[in-house]
Amino acid sequence: YDIFLCGIFPPAANVITTLPTMTVSRSSVIALAAITLASTVSSFTPKVNLPSIQKPSIRNWSDSKLFGLIRGEAVDEVALDENEGGVGLAKRSVIKISGVSRKGQECEAQELVRYDAMKELDVASAKSTLEKAGCTILCSGMGEELYQDPGTSTRYEDKLVKFGPSEAVKSALGSSSSEISDGGANTVVFNFLGGDDLIIGEVMDACEMLVNGMELSDKTKILFNSISFTDFKEGACSVTVVASEGQRAGLKGEDASLASGELYIYDGKWYSVAEECITTVTN
């Protein structure tokens, strides 16, 4: 018991003075231990500081910052001006890419021009201008793009992709029962017209089809024009092939373009462009 008291409970000055001179009974030791424990220990349960658990509150998402960010607020709101950055200009402009094509060689795009308008022509008047300028319409055709979903099939035969310019060329070449020739003209012009989605790469491929499908002299100069304009249907394209002698002296506007072989026949209507309508930095 002396060892128990000394090892566990430090002696109090008013209780135990000197252990060797102290004689106690078994019951006295138990009573003394109980008194000491009662005075020094308030509980045998470990004291643990647990975080307080609060009842979750229901969030009002309409008041959250994230919801406000997604919804947006009409504070200092500025209307979008599509003319900034050239978006409006591109939507309003008639975009023309011109270049040359040669037998056995790839087409070459050389110039990009923007017009602010495309003019529909009076057919009778346009025919008269072409005749006076020594121009002849060799062929014309319309084509539409087509993408056929092969589904789960991996066979090449089940995949079908048709491009508008190529389909227009097939239609133009098939419009004559005999081979189409330049008729001895010194210049032949391929004129393509389509919507905003007209792709110049597809037009240039179609030009090669025309060169290979027509009887053209090695001395014939081959030019092409590709116009994309939002007023025309997307996915559709027309091609008009004109043989020209380039007799445009004294002509202006659309007549000068016609005399150069620039004619676009689309769904039965005739169109062309005028040099005065070219968009520049100043206008």
Secondary structure, DSSP 8 states (H G I E B T S, - for coil): -HHHHHHHS---TTT-S-GGG----HHHHHHHHHHHHHHH-S-SS---------------GGGSHHHHHHH---SS-----TTGGGHHHHHH-EEEEEEEE-TTS--EEEEEEEES--EE--HHHHHHHHHHTT-EEEEEEEEE-EEE--TT---GGG-EEE-HHHHHHHHHHTT-SS--B-TT-SEEEEEEEE-TT--HHHHHHHHHHHHHHSB--TT-EEEEEEEE-TTS-TTEEEEEEEEE----TT--HHHHHHHTT--EEETTEEEE--GGGB--S--
